[in-house]
Amino acid sequence: MPYQQEYNVALQAVAHASKLCSQIQDQLRDTETLVKSDQSPVTIADFVSQALIIATLQEHFPDDAVIGEEDSSDLKHPHNAPLLETITQWVQKVHPHATSDDILRWLDLGRPT
């Protein structure tokens, strides 16, 4: 198959994200949901899964563009620092050396240009 490597990497990324989303769902509290400016809700699972998937794709295919639903703008507000810290802790379960800045960057790689 000509895209076997891409398939395997994507499958790995989704598997990690799905596993963490399931764990997050078991522990989710209302305070871990953010309402974006368009009034749509976004949970830490949304941010974690997008960051993990983009990080994995970026690591294996750095020249490929990605599009995601979320970006880092709301997480950059000081009042959302605890939320960003929680997201960082979850992402570190797969990427132990990931920083909050890494996560913000990964999320923003998914913005259409």
LUMFI-875777 format. One record per residue (C-alpha): x, y, z; residue in one letter. Coordinates in steps of 0.25 Angstrom, whole numbers. Example, Ala and Ser with C-alpha at 12.3 -4.5 7.8 and 13.67 -1.06 7.14 Angstrom:
% residues 2
     c1     c2     c3  aa
     49    -18     31   A
     55     -4     29   S
END
This chain:
% residues 113
     c1     c2     c3  aa
      0      0      0   M
      6     13     -4   P
      1     20      9   Y
      3      9     19   Q
     13     18     27   Q
      3     30     28   E
     -8     20     32   Y
      0     14     43   N
      4     27     49   V
    -10     33     48   A
    -15     20     55   L
     -5     21     66   Q
     -9     36     68   A
    -23     33     69   V
    -21     21     78   A
    -14     30     88   H
    -24     41     87   A
    -36     32     89   S
    -30     25    101   K
    -27     38    108   L
    -41     44    104   C
    -47     32    110   S
    -39     34    123   Q
    -43     49    123   I
    -57     46    121   Q
    -57     37    134   D
    -51     49    141   Q
    -58     61    134   L
    -63     72    143   R
    -71     84    138   D
    -60     94    141   T
    -52     87    131   E
    -61     92    119   T
    -58    105    113   L
    -68    113    105   V
    -62    119     92   K
    -65    133     87   S
    -75    126     77   D
    -82    120     89   Q
    -78    106     86   S
    -73     97     97   P
    -59     91     97   V
    -54     81    107   T
    -40     77    111   I
    -42     65    103   A
    -44     73     91   D
    -31     81     93   F
    -23     68     97   V
    -27     60     85   S
    -24     70     75   Q
    -11     74     81   A
     -7     59     82   L
    -11     56     68   I
     -4     68     62   I
      9     66     70   A
      9     52     65   T
      7     56     50   L
     16     67     51   Q
     27     58     57   E
     26     48     45   H
     22     57     34   F
     27     71     37   P
     24     77     23   D
      9     72     23   D
     -1     82     27   A
    -12     79     37   V
    -25     86     40   I
    -32     85     54   G
    -44     91     60   E
    -37     97     72   E
    -26    107     74   D
    -19    113     86   S
    -25    127     87   S
    -34    124     98   D
    -24    116    106   L
    -14    128    105   K
    -23    136    115   H
    -17    136    129   P
    -30    132    135   H
    -29    119    127   N
    -15    116    132   A
    -21    104    141   P
    -28     98    129   L
    -15     99    121   L
     -8     92    132   E
    -18     81    133   T
    -17     79    117   I
     -2     79    118   T
     -2     68    129   Q
    -11     59    120   W
     -2     61    108   V
     10     58    116   Q
      4     44    118   K
      8     41    103   V
     19     52    101   H
     26     53    115   P
     34     65    111   H
     23     73    105   A
     22     87    111   T
     10     97    111   S
     17    104    100   D
     18     92     91   D
      3     89     93   I
     -1    103     89   L
      8    102     77   R
      2     89     73   W
    -12     94     74   L
     -8    106     65   D
     -2     97     54   L
    -16     93     52   G
    -21    107     48   R
    -24    109     34   P
    -15    119     27   T
END
